[in-house]
């Protein structure tokens, strides 16, 4: 149930639906609605698409307009038309016309839908905004436009772009995917069964997310801030950061560092040419840390003498608290938590974390 007012929709979407006269020169327009629609498929080209689950009568209503401040030429036919067709309980809406041109003051397509409506949007350069969708699926895709979604409760939620950023807030879904070449991701306040995310470049932020997250990026930073569950992070060239998290952390970084702060759980961390740095980390069960050419430095909330260790460094040194142990330190006292760490050419340090006063 949506309990927060969303200023964006109250002040913009509803207002735009409330009038039928435009002071601009209309190039293309549509204003209609249907009952008994379960699925909507939209391809709006360069138009911004806004979809809100705010229908009060169970109908799907939509309004689209392309307008310009320039007056059209006499006997000039518009190169664009909004088309739509109903197939059973599926509504298809699309923009006919290949090229955008210039001089448009408005290009938008807006929908009021019942919450349970299944939605699929595919745009070229137009942005997408979705609100309150809770059907079987919500699939939003644009090439160079941005995607913003709020209060998404669809069972399957998919977000895809080529270069536009993707920002999602208040999500509760079973299966979630983010995909982009160079766009950034940001997901805030979410609960999901499984989240899969992949981009080539562009930052990723996962804030207060309770889920199993699989996230990979070729060159940029992935941040996990708050939340609970399991994260599996992969980067070729960037930084992996996990802060204020409870759960399992699996991280692989080829040429960047891995940084943890206030993380509680089992760790499996590997950095090829970067360092592994942790502050306020509480290790659980068996944890493994490996670095080929960087150092390992962990300040732990664990009692250092209540851990079992298997620490090995080929050309660096091993230090626990104030004690140095050369290149190898192995002790098994039957403790519940075992720390395995390997470093080819870097030093290792495990110390006690001092809580901030």
RAKA-V317681 format. One line per field, one symbol per residue. ss: DSSP state (A for helix, B for strand, O for the rest). A space follows every 50 residues. Layout:
ss=???
//
This chain:
ss=OOOOOOAAAAAAAAAAAOOOOOOOBBBBBBBBBBOOOOBBBBBBBOOBBB BBOOOOOOOBBBBBBBBBOOOOOOOOOOOOBBBBBBBOOBBBBBBBOOOO OOOBBBBBBBBBOOOOOBBBBBBOOOOBBBBOOOOOBBBBBBOOOOBBBB BBOOOBBBBBBOOOOBBBBBBBBBBBBBBBOOOOBBBBBBBBBBBBBBBB BOOBBBBBBBBBBBBBBBBOOBBBBBBBBBBBBBBOOOOBBBBBBBBBBB BBBOOOOBBBBBBBBOBBBBBOOOOBBBBBBBBOOBBBBBBOOOOBBBBB OOOAAAOBBBBBBOOOOBBBOOBBOOOBBBBOOOOOOBBBBBBOOOOBBB BBOOOOO
//
